[in-house]
């Protein structure tokens, strides 16, 4: 909530993040608080979500796209690897893609989803040049880490990923 207030150019979007509040209710209440203009749902298509984030970033906005599960990132990985995270390097600093990608991961969901929801290969993120990855080891680290990654996106134009441990069910 405080990040959307601090950064008026920030947009939060992804699958079910609006009225439902996301698969783990992390964004619950934000749709109502920001009149649905800056918090909105997207299609169930991670490649499109990250492509939309790149477009918003190139327009000067500060996107916060959410991917529901780390396993879903693999299909859309090239949007970050081949485009967003490498743009500053390949344009010699002329262009930036500031964004903070939120991905729930690192938790096992008993009896739900099989490998589609439980593939938690964080190394797919670690090996992307230019990408900043934050993964809190404790709950009380999460908020400050999220704020730091948002500042990196805003000030330095960095592409950052915040992979927070999901609640195991």
trRosetta pair geometry for C-beta under 8 A, 3 or more apart (Angstrom, degrees):
i j d omega theta_ij theta_ji phi_ij phi_ji
1 4 6.1 -61 -157 34 31 106
1 5 6.7 26 149 -14 65 107
1 29 7.5 -25 -81 103 119 111
1 30 6.4 -148 -90 -98 74 90
1 33 6.4 -23 -131 115 104 169
2 5 5.5 -56 -150 39 38 112
2 6 6.0 36 154 -19 71 108
3 6 5.6 -52 -138 40 33 110
3 7 6.0 -10 172 21 68 108
3 10 6.4 -63 139 90 88 177
3 64 7.7 90 119 -66 134 154
3 146 7.2 -92 -53 137 146 106
3 147 6.7 -152 -84 -104 107 70
3 150 5.3 -118 -142 -120 127 171
4 7 6.8 -67 -126 62 23 79
4 10 5.4 -129 -116 83 58 123
4 12 6.7 -61 -85 -17 119 120
4 30 6.7 128 -12 -151 158 111
4 33 7.7 112 84 106 144 119
4 34 5.9 -76 157 -73 146 141
4 38 6.2 135 -155 117 119 139
4 39 7.5 -27 -112 -54 153 106
5 8 7.7 -2 -168 -73 27 70
7 10 4.0 73 104 -28 111 115
7 62 5.3 -59 163 65 134 153
7 150 6.8 -136 -19 171 147 119
7 154 6.1 -127 -111 -89 130 139
9 60 6.8 -80 -161 134 142 77
9 61 5.0 -158 171 -137 93 57
9 62 4.8 91 103 6 94 97
10 38 6.8 67 97 -177 65 125
10 61 7.4 137 -102 176 20 83
10 62 4.4 -44 -91 84 66 108
10 63 7.5 150 -153 -94 58 14
10 64 6.0 28 -173 -15 103 112
10 150 7.7 -5 -102 -153 139 118
11 38 5.2 -129 -115 -159 62 72
11 39 7.7 -177 -166 -73 58 38
11 40 7.7 -25 -174 22 101 97
11 56 6.0 -99 42 -163 136 155
11 61 5.8 14 -3 163 114 132
11 62 7.2 151 14 77 68 54
11 63 5.3 -27 64 -111 97 63
11 64 6.7 -173 87 26 45 76
12 17 6.1 -132 142 143 97 143
12 27 6.3 177 147 -131 140 135
12 30 6.4 -18 68 139 148 149
12 38 6.5 57 22 140 78 78
12 39 4.7 -3 69 -110 103 79
12 40 7.9 141 88 21 60 53
12 64 4.5 -22 -101 74 72 113
12 66 7.0 34 -173 -23 85 110
13 17 6.3 173 -152 51 25 138
13 39 7.1 177 -75 -153 59 39
13 40 5.1 -9 -110 67 101 74
13 41 7.1 160 -155 -113 80 5
13 42 5.3 83 159 -37 106 109
13 49 7.1 -165 112 -144 96 92
13 52 7.1 -68 91 111 141 137
13 53 8.0 -165 60 -75 107 84
13 63 7.2 -49 30 -154 102 97
13 64 7.5 129 19 77 58 64
13 65 6.0 -29 73 -111 79 64
13 66 7.1 -163 97 18 31 86
14 17 4.6 78 57 -26 88 128
14 22 7.3 35 82 -107 120 93
14 41 7.4 -50 85 -136 34 48
14 42 5.8 -43 -135 24 17 112
14 49 5.8 49 -115 -143 70 139
14 65 5.6 117 -72 -172 97 62
14 66 3.2 -101 -6 62 161 86
14 67 6.6 -128 -139 -61 131 28
14 68 7.0 162 158 -51 122 72
14 102 7.6 -100 -30 65 155 101
15 23 7.7 25 99 -41 101 102
15 41 6.7 41 -141 -156 28 86
15 42 6.2 -68 -65 64 54 81
15 43 7.7 -35 -92 116 87 23
15 44 5.5 61 -110 -101 129 66
15 49 7.5 -70 -29 -75 82 142
15 66 7.4 -119 34 95 64 96
15 68 5.4 -45 63 -44 122 117
16 20 4.3 -32 -176 58 95 140
16 21 7.8 -24 147 54 84 33
16 22 6.0 123 106 -113 88 26
16 23 6.3 85 82 -56 134 67
16 41 6.1 39 -69 -119 23 111
16 68 7.5 47 42 -89 110 120
17 20 7.4 -42 -71 65 5 88
17 21 7.1 2 -163 -160 41 16
17 22 4.8 23 -112 -70 65 83
17 27 4.6 19 -167 61 86 159
17 30 7.6 -30 157 66 91 126
17 31 7.7 150 122 -59 65 104
17 39 6.4 -121 122 -174 103 91
17 40 7.6 43 73 85 101 19
17 41 6.3 169 40 -92 71 61
17 66 5.3 121 -76 40 136 142
18 21 7.9 -65 98 -56 20 36
18 27 7.7 -33 -72 119 17 127
18 30 7.9 -109 -132 83 41 88
18 31 4.1 85 -169 -95 68 135
18 36 6.6 45 -152 -124 121 84
18 39 5.6 143 -110 132 70 88
18 40 5.4 16 -76 -134 124 30
18 41 4.6 -80 2 -38 118 87
19 31 5.4 -79 -69 65 44 166
19 41 7.8 -34 15 -41 82 122
20 23 7.9 25 129 -71 126 36
20 25 7.7 -107 149 -95 67 67
20 28 7.7 -75 134 -95 37 80
21 25 4.2 28 115 -139 125 60
21 26 6.9 162 162 49 85 36
21 27 5.0 -175 -157 77 56 64
21 28 2.8 13 -128 -77 149 69
21 29 6.8 38 -103 -1 118 57
21 30 7.4 125 -119 21 75 89
21 31 7.6 -112 -75 -1 63 109
22 25 6.1 -169 66 -69 83 12
22 26 4.9 -32 66 40 149 83
22 27 4.5 101 -19 21 115 100
22 28 7.2 -102 30 -41 85 69
22 66 6.3 -71 -113 148 118 160
22 68 7.5 174 -163 -113 82 79
22 104 8.0 135 167 -33 121 132
23 68 4.9 77 -12 -149 140 105
23 69 7.7 -23 54 -50 165 83
23 104 6.7 -122 68 27 116 154
24 104 5.8 142 -8 -104 135 153
24 166 5.9 -147 -72 -146 143 85
24 167 5.5 142 -140 16 116 107
25 28 4.3 4 -171 -34 84 125
26 102 7.8 -155 102 165 150 146
26 104 7.7 -177 -15 -73 141 116
26 164 7.8 122 -105 68 153 148
27 30 4.8 -64 -178 22 81 131
27 31 7.5 75 140 -30 102 84
27 39 6.6 172 175 -155 124 128
27 66 7.2 -106 -34 -41 139 162
29 32 5.9 -61 -159 44 48 107
29 33 5.8 47 149 -24 78 113
30 33 5.4 -57 -139 41 34 113
30 34 6.0 -2 171 10 70 112
30 39 4.5 153 124 -93 102 165
31 34 6.9 -80 -145 52 18 84
31 36 5.4 30 -172 -87 83 70
31 39 4.7 -128 -90 100 56 122
31 40 7.6 107 -119 -83 97 42
32 35 7.7 29 -171 -75 28 31
32 36 7.9 19 -84 -45 29 79
33 39 7.9 54 59 8 84 143
34 37 6.2 -116 147 50 87 78
34 38 4.5 -73 157 49 139 104
34 39 5.1 107 63 0 126 106
35 38 7.9 64 58 12 76 82
36 39 6.5 -84 -122 68 34 76
36 40 6.3 75 -173 -85 71 87
37 40 7.9 -34 -177 -47 9 112
42 45 7.3 -106 140 49 107 79
42 48 6.7 -180 169 108 125 108
42 49 5.2 133 95 -96 162 91
42 52 6.8 -158 -119 26 140 160
43 48 5.9 12 61 77 113 150
43 49 7.9 -145 63 -56 70 84
45 48 3.9 42 106 18 116 118
45 49 6.5 162 92 -20 62 83
46 49 5.3 -49 -144 32 37 116
46 50 6.4 27 161 -10 68 104
46 67 5.5 46 -129 -122 114 107
46 72 5.0 160 -57 152 145 100
46 73 6.5 -148 179 -104 151 34
46 75 5.7 112 59 74 122 103
46 76 3.8 -123 121 -23 101 139
47 50 6.3 -60 -149 42 27 101
47 51 6.1 28 152 -18 64 112
47 75 6.3 -85 -45 128 99 92
47 76 4.2 -161 -78 -108 55 91
47 79 5.9 162 -145 -41 62 129
48 51 5.5 -56 -140 41 31 113
48 52 6.0 36 157 -23 66 105
49 52 5.8 -54 -151 34 26 113
49 53 6.6 30 148 -21 60 104
49 65 4.9 133 159 -164 98 127
49 66 7.7 -84 -178 62 142 43
49 67 6.7 156 92 -82 148 77
49 76 7.1 -19 53 -132 92 166
50 53 5.3 -45 -148 31 38 118
50 54 6.7 43 151 -21 64 98
50 65 6.0 178 -89 96 52 165
50 67 7.8 4 -55 -65 101 115
50 76 4.9 136 12 165 135 127
50 79 3.7 116 111 110 127 149
50 80 6.2 -78 -165 -47 142 83
50 84 7.0 -101 175 -25 101 141
50 101 7.1 8 -108 -107 97 129
51 54 5.7 -49 -153 31 35 112
51 55 6.7 36 149 -18 64 103
51 79 5.6 -105 -60 -128 68 130
52 55 5.6 -53 -152 35 35 114
52 56 6.4 33 152 -15 67 105
52 63 7.4 160 117 -134 78 153
52 65 7.0 131 76 -93 97 127
53 56 5.8 -55 -147 39 32 109
53 57 6.2 33 154 -21 66 107
53 63 4.0 -174 -140 112 79 152
53 65 4.2 -78 -66 -27 131 129
53 79 8.0 93 52 151 106 128
53 84 7.3 6 102 -100 107 143
53 99 4.9 73 169 -133 116 154
53 101 7.1 34 -159 -85 174 91
54 57 5.6 -55 -145 37 31 113
54 58 6.3 29 156 -18 65 107
54 79 6.7 -136 -28 -177 129 98
54 83 5.9 -19 -109 133 154 127
54 84 5.2 -123 -93 -84 104 98
54 97 5.7 -25 -129 -140 75 123
54 99 7.5 -72 -78 -27 46 148
55 58 5.9 -57 -149 37 29 109
55 59 6.6 24 153 -16 63 109
56 59 5.6 -62 -151 38 33 111
56 61 4.2 -62 174 68 91 124
56 62 7.9 -70 136 38 109 11
56 63 4.3 104 83 -56 134 118
56 99 7.7 97 80 -93 103 113
57 60 8.0 93 179 -33 30 10
57 61 6.6 -90 -82 69 30 70
57 62 7.4 58 -107 -112 72 32
57 63 5.7 -81 -53 14 84 109
57 84 7.3 80 44 -134 158 102
57 96 7.1 -112 163 116 108 70
57 97 4.4 69 121 -156 150 58
57 98 5.4 175 -144 53 107 55
57 99 5.1 -75 -74 -48 131 103
58 95 7.1 -3 -119 -164 89 114
58 97 6.9 -16 -58 -103 74 75
62 98 5.7 -42 -119 114 78 114
62 99 7.1 166 -168 -102 52 50
62 100 7.7 22 169 6 91 96
62 150 7.7 67 168 -162 131 86
62 153 6.2 111 -152 126 101 118
62 154 5.8 -2 -113 -90 141 86
63 99 4.6 -13 70 -122 91 105
63 100 7.7 -170 101 37 54 60
64 99 7.1 176 -83 -166 35 75
64 100 5.0 -11 -113 72 81 94
64 101 7.7 171 -159 -93 48 24
64 102 6.3 33 175 -13 91 109
64 150 7.8 -14 -89 -108 116 102
65 99 6.7 8 9 -179 96 127
65 101 5.4 -17 69 -118 90 75
65 102 7.3 -165 96 29 42 74
66 101 7.6 151 -97 -168 29 58
66 102 4.5 -22 -109 71 80 106
66 103 7.4 164 -160 -78 57 42
67 70 7.5 91 109 -93 118 31
67 72 5.3 -168 180 86 104 113
67 73 5.3 81 142 -76 164 83
67 76 7.3 -155 -105 51 133 139
67 101 6.6 17 -2 179 106 104
67 102 7.2 -180 28 89 64 54
67 103 4.6 -5 64 -104 104 89
67 104 7.9 -148 94 23 65 66
68 72 5.8 57 55 11 83 152
68 104 6.4 -31 175 37 40 111
69 72 4.8 101 64 -5 80 102
69 73 7.9 -129 102 -15 53 80
69 103 7.4 29 148 -170 12 86
69 104 6.1 -43 -99 77 45 90
69 105 6.5 105 -168 -89 54 74
69 113 7.8 -178 -84 170 168 158
69 116 7.7 83 82 140 154 62
69 117 5.0 -111 -122 -141 164 63
69 118 8.0 -47 -171 -48 133 27
69 166 7.6 -15 -115 -52 75 154
70 73 5.6 -36 -165 6 47 120
70 103 5.2 90 -87 156 68 121
70 104 7.1 -116 -30 93 78 43
70 105 3.1 48 -31 -100 125 130
70 106 7.1 75 -15 -28 147 61
70 119 6.9 -134 98 96 91 67
70 120 5.2 72 69 -126 142 57
70 121 7.1 177 141 46 119 52
70 122 6.8 -50 -156 -79 148 67
70 163 6.2 47 -89 -141 116 121
71 74 6.7 -34 -175 2 44 111
71 105 7.8 150 -18 -116 64 100
71 115 6.9 162 -139 157 146 59
71 116 5.9 148 122 174 145 31
71 117 5.9 -150 32 -120 141 13
71 118 6.6 31 -46 45 140 24
71 119 3.7 101 -106 50 102 95
71 120 7.2 -50 -53 -62 83 44
71 121 8.0 85 -97 19 61 86
72 75 6.7 -47 -175 26 53 106
72 76 7.4 17 144 10 74 112
72 116 8.0 44 -69 177 77 74
73 76 6.1 -86 -159 56 43 94
73 77 6.1 74 147 -74 79 78
73 103 5.9 1 -60 -123 128 147
73 124 6.6 149 104 103 119 137
73 125 7.4 -9 139 -65 158 97
74 77 5.6 -12 -148 -33 34 117
74 119 7.3 -22 -21 107 135 138
74 121 7.6 49 -73 58 116 121
74 124 6.2 -82 -95 -142 80 166
76 79 5.1 -23 174 14 85 121
76 80 7.5 70 129 -7 83 94
77 80 6.2 -68 -166 43 44 100
77 81 5.5 23 152 -7 83 119
77 124 6.1 -90 -111 173 134 117
77 128 7.8 -151 -171 -80 93 127
78 81 5.4 -60 -122 54 38 103
78 82 4.5 1 -171 12 81 121
78 83 7.2 69 145 -5 67 96
79 82 7.3 -21 -77 51 10 87
79 83 5.6 -42 -164 40 43 125
79 84 6.2 34 145 -11 69 112
80 83 7.1 -50 -85 56 7 80
80 84 4.9 -43 -126 49 49 118
80 85 5.3 45 171 -16 73 109
80 101 7.2 -48 -92 -25 133 159
80 128 6.0 -5 124 -157 106 161
80 131 6.4 48 163 -93 116 132
80 159 6.4 166 -149 157 91 145
80 161 7.7 24 -143 -61 155 122
81 85 6.4 -17 -109 40 25 122
81 86 7.3 30 162 -21 39 115
81 128 4.8 -117 -99 -125 79 108
81 129 8.0 79 -148 32 72 72
81 131 7.9 -48 -91 -37 57 132
82 86 6.6 -45 -167 24 21 134
83 86 6.8 -178 133 45 2 95
83 87 6.5 18 167 -54 53 101
83 97 7.5 110 134 -79 79 165
84 87 6.2 -40 -153 -9 23 114
84 97 4.3 -150 -153 127 74 156
84 99 6.6 -49 -164 34 135 129
84 159 4.8 111 140 -99 106 151
85 97 7.4 -92 -62 67 27 131
85 128 5.4 84 57 151 168 114
85 129 6.6 147 130 87 119 56
85 130 4.1 148 167 89 91 108
85 131 4.4 -42 -119 -64 145 84
85 159 4.5 -110 -89 57 71 141
86 89 5.3 -63 -163 46 62 113
86 90 5.4 44 147 -13 92 113
86 129 6.6 56 -89 84 91 102
86 130 5.9 155 -83 28 48 150
87 90 6.2 -65 -137 46 26 99
87 91 5.7 5 170 -2 67 118
87 95 5.1 -77 159 102 111 108
87 96 6.8 139 100 -131 117 17
87 97 4.9 99 35 -19 141 115
88 91 6.4 -70 -137 49 20 97
88 93 5.8 27 -170 -101 82 46
88 95 6.7 -137 -89 85 49 59
88 96 5.5 31 -82 -105 102 65
88 97 7.3 -121 -34 15 87 81
88 130 6.8 168 50 -154 107 138
88 157 6.2 132 -81 111 129 121
89 92 7.9 18 174 -72 28 33
89 129 7.4 -6 -18 128 162 117
89 130 6.0 -117 -25 -75 123 141
91 94 4.2 -107 153 49 108 93
91 95 4.2 30 71 26 172 95
96 157 2.9 -58 -160 -167 141 138
97 157 6.9 89 42 174 33 89
97 159 5.5 6 96 -66 103 108
98 153 4.2 113 -172 175 88 76
98 154 6.0 100 -176 -83 146 28
98 156 7.7 141 -102 81 104 50
98 157 4.5 -93 -62 -135 94 48
98 158 6.6 44 -118 45 70 37
98 159 7.4 -155 -129 -73 24 53
99 153 5.8 -146 42 -144 9 131
99 159 5.5 10 54 -124 88 74
99 160 7.3 -162 96 37 52 65
100 146 7.7 89 176 -161 144 72
100 149 5.3 112 -126 128 116 105
100 150 5.3 -37 -48 -92 156 65
100 153 4.9 -102 -48 -31 88 154
100 160 5.0 -12 -114 72 72 102
100 161 7.7 157 -165 -95 53 23
100 162 6.2 20 179 -7 99 111
101 159 7.4 23 -9 -179 107 86
101 160 7.1 -171 25 96 72 48
101 161 4.6 -23 69 -109 104 75
101 162 7.1 177 85 24 51 67
102 161 7.9 163 -85 -160 19 59
102 162 5.2 -20 -109 68 65 102
102 164 7.3 -11 -161 6 90 106
103 161 6.2 -3 10 -172 116 104
103 162 7.2 160 28 82 67 50
103 163 4.8 -22 76 -105 98 79
103 164 7.8 160 81 22 48 63
104 107 7.5 -41 164 26 94 113
104 163 7.5 126 -131 -158 9 62
104 164 6.1 -37 -112 70 60 82
104 165 7.8 19 -160 145 71 15
104 166 4.1 73 172 -80 108 105
105 120 4.9 139 179 -133 100 91
105 122 6.8 145 119 -76 147 93
105 163 4.9 -26 38 -170 119 108
105 164 7.6 123 35 66 66 36
105 165 7.2 -66 85 -111 50 37
105 166 6.2 103 -5 -18 6 104
106 120 5.1 124 -84 -162 40 138
106 122 7.1 16 -71 -51 101 123
106 135 7.2 114 -40 -161 150 121
106 163 6.7 105 -17 146 114 107
106 164 7.9 -122 36 132 118 27
106 165 4.5 -73 86 -110 118 74
106 166 6.7 153 60 12 65 77
107 120 7.6 139 22 -86 32 143
107 165 5.5 101 -50 -177 102 77
107 166 3.7 -124 31 67 131 85
107 167 6.5 76 -169 68 173 11
107 168 4.6 -145 -173 -71 112 77
108 118 5.5 41 -130 -136 68 117
108 168 5.9 24 62 -127 61 111
109 112 4.2 -62 136 64 118 109
109 113 5.8 43 76 33 131 118
109 117 5.5 -30 34 120 133 129
109 118 6.2 -135 31 -75 82 100
109 166 7.5 -36 -59 111 98 135
109 168 6.7 -162 -90 -146 47 59
109 169 5.5 12 -139 48 83 90
110 168 7.3 60 -10 176 92 94
110 169 6.7 -133 39 98 83 55
112 117 6.3 -35 119 62 85 155
112 169 6.9 14 11 79 143 114
113 116 5.0 -116 -179 71 88 92
113 117 3.0 21 132 10 153 127
113 118 6.4 144 98 -21 106 89
114 117 7.0 98 59 28 39 85
114 118 6.7 -112 146 21 24 114
115 118 6.0 -83 -119 58 31 90
115 119 5.4 46 -175 -49 77 101
116 119 7.6 -17 -121 0 8 104
121 124 5.1 72 114 -15 103 104
122 125 5.5 -46 -172 33 62 111
122 126 6.3 64 134 -25 79 105
122 133 7.4 124 180 179 102 145
122 135 6.6 9 -144 -73 149 157
122 163 6.1 176 -118 91 109 168
123 126 5.0 -52 -139 38 45 116
123 127 6.0 37 165 -19 74 108
124 127 6.8 -62 -148 35 21 104
124 128 7.8 30 151 -35 53 103
125 128 6.2 -54 -164 10 39 114
125 131 6.4 -126 -176 123 74 143
125 133 4.8 114 137 -102 119 135
125 161 5.4 -112 -149 71 133 156
125 163 6.8 -156 -1 -34 168 138
126 133 6.0 -76 -87 19 59 160
128 131 4.0 35 92 4 111 136
130 158 7.8 -162 169 -144 79 81
130 159 6.8 54 128 43 96 107
131 159 5.6 -52 -115 96 71 102
131 160 7.4 137 -171 -110 66 31
131 161 6.3 14 177 -2 113 109
132 149 6.5 -180 111 -128 121 91
132 152 5.9 -43 53 132 166 158
132 158 5.3 28 1 160 127 135
132 159 7.1 158 23 88 80 49
132 160 4.3 -31 75 -108 105 84
132 161 7.2 172 88 23 54 64
133 160 7.5 173 -81 -160 26 65
133 161 5.1 -12 -114 64 70 102
133 163 6.8 -3 -167 5 95 111
134 145 4.7 164 176 171 134 114
134 146 7.5 -178 103 -76 147 43
134 148 7.3 144 -97 78 152 107
134 149 5.0 -111 0 -62 144 131
134 160 6.5 19 -2 -180 107 110
134 161 7.1 -178 30 90 68 52
134 162 5.0 -16 71 -109 106 69
134 163 7.3 167 84 25 52 66
135 162 7.7 158 -80 -161 46 46
135 163 4.8 -16 -98 69 96 96
135 164 7.5 -179 -139 -87 59 33
135 165 7.9 86 -171 -43 88 77
136 139 7.2 102 127 -98 134 17
136 141 3.9 170 -145 91 110 106
136 142 4.3 -113 14 -78 165 65
136 145 5.1 -165 -69 17 102 153
136 164 6.4 9 33 -119 104 78
136 165 7.5 -99 75 1 83 95
137 141 6.4 39 44 31 63 152
138 141 4.8 95 63 -2 81 105
138 142 7.7 -128 98 -26 50 81
139 142 5.7 -35 -162 -3 42 119
140 143 7.6 -41 -165 21 41 99
141 144 6.3 -76 -162 50 46 101
141 145 5.4 42 151 -24 83 118
142 145 5.9 -66 -145 40 24 110
142 146 6.1 26 160 -21 65 108
142 164 5.8 53 -133 -122 121 119
143 146 5.8 -55 -148 34 28 112
143 147 6.5 27 154 -16 63 106
144 147 5.6 -53 -148 37 34 112
144 148 6.3 37 153 -21 66 105
145 148 5.6 -53 -147 35 33 113
145 149 6.4 30 156 -16 65 106
145 162 6.8 139 123 -129 102 108
146 149 6.0 -56 -147 38 29 109
146 150 6.4 31 153 -20 63 107
146 162 5.5 50 -106 -130 76 159
147 150 5.7 -54 -148 35 31 113
147 151 6.5 32 154 -19 64 105
148 151 5.7 -55 -151 35 31 111
148 152 6.5 35 150 -21 64 103
149 152 5.5 -48 -149 33 36 115
149 153 6.6 38 151 -19 64 102
149 160 4.0 180 -167 144 102 153
149 161 7.9 -102 -158 57 144 18
149 162 5.4 -178 55 -64 166 106
150 153 5.7 -52 -153 34 34 112
150 154 6.3 25 153 -13 67 109
150 160 7.7 -118 -62 60 31 143
151 154 5.7 -58 -141 43 32 107
151 155 5.6 9 170 -1 71 116
152 155 6.6 -59 -123 49 20 94
152 156 5.3 -32 -166 38 61 117
152 158 4.4 -35 149 46 98 134
152 160 5.4 95 82 -52 124 137
153 156 7.5 -44 -84 58 7 75
153 157 7.1 20 -169 -141 43 15
153 158 5.5 -96 -88 67 46 72
153 159 7.2 62 -111 -101 92 24
153 160 5.4 -103 -57 14 99 111
